[in-house]
Amino acid sequence: YDSLTLAFSLETDLTGKKLVDVGSGAGFPSIPLKIAFPQLQVSIVDSLNKRIKFIETVTEKLGLAEVSAYHDRAEDFGQNKAFRGQFDLATARAVARLSVLSEYCLPLVKKDGLFVAMKAAKADEEIADAKKAIATLGGKFSQDMALELPGQAGERHLLVIEKRKETPNKYPRKAGLPNKKPIQ
C-alpha cells in the first residue's frame, strides 16, 4: 500500500529509473515497487546479511530482474563511488530519525532526484529537527503526504525531499557517527 501510494502520489514515472532502498528489512517498499514497475532498477542495502539472503530468495522466487541486494552499512555504501549520486530515488522506512536517514540516503541520490522517508507519528517534529541536516546534505524538504492506512492501522507519512545540490564528500560520516551525532 505505501509503495503504490508513493509512486502514484509523486506522479512520477518510475520506468527505467534507479531506486535504492536503504535499510530495507524484508524488502519494503522496494519489492512491491519493483513488482508494480518492472522496468525499475532496484538496489537494496541492509546491514544484516540474513535479510539480504531473504531478499535474494524472494526476488529469485518471484523472477524479478534488475534487483541487486547489498550487505553493507549505509554509511559505507554512501561513500562508495560506484553508488554515490547514482540513484533517481532513495527510500527508507523507519530505519532512524529523519536527520540520520537524510545522511544515509541523500549522498546516494542524483541531483534533481528524490529521497522519500516513510514515517509514522510525529513527522512534523522530525521535519523540523532535520531541516539543517537536509540543507547541509544538498536537499530541500518538499512535502509531507499523510496517509491513513486501512483497517485502523493508523496514520503514516511519506516525507519527500528533493536533491538540489551535490552532497559534500565528507557525508555520510563513518559508520555509527550519524546516529550518535546527528547533524544539528
ABEGO torsion letter per residue (X at the ends): XAAAAAAAAAGBBABGBBBBBBGAEAGOAAAAAAAABAABBBBBBBABAAAAAAAAAAAAAAGBBGBBBBBBBAAAAAABAAABGABABBBBBGABBAAAAAAAAAAABBBGBBBBBBBBBGAAAAAAAAAAAAAAAGBBBABBBBBBBBGGAEBBBBBBBBBABBBBAAOBBBBGAAAABBBX
